[in-house]
Amino acid sequence: MKRLALSLTILLVAAPAGAVQTYDIGNMTCSQVQSILKRDGVAQLRYNSKSNPSLPIYNRYVSGSTFCSSRSIANLATVPTRDNPSCRVKICKRFGDR
């Protein structure tokens, strides 16, 4: 029984984490971005800075708190999409961070 428990633990630790897909959302609609997060649960979204369009911005967005660490919670955020400059999404924030 100990061997089985040890084997399962090793398999869980050795298993690769699911890759987080990166999406360039500059030409996507808000509903497309929200659908991606709903489908994938977590995604890295890329868009260009409003103040410096040549500067790419990357961040990790989630569909809910289940995709955040134990010391974080999903908070509302916005990203610019083709049809909405303030498309509502969620991002993990540590407790106490603003």
Secondary structure, 3 states (H helix, E strand, C coil): CHHHHHHHHHHHHHCCCCCCCEEECCCCCHHHHHHHHHHHCEEEEEEECCCCCCCEEEEEEECCHHHCCCCEEEEEEEECCCCCCCEEEEEEEECCCC
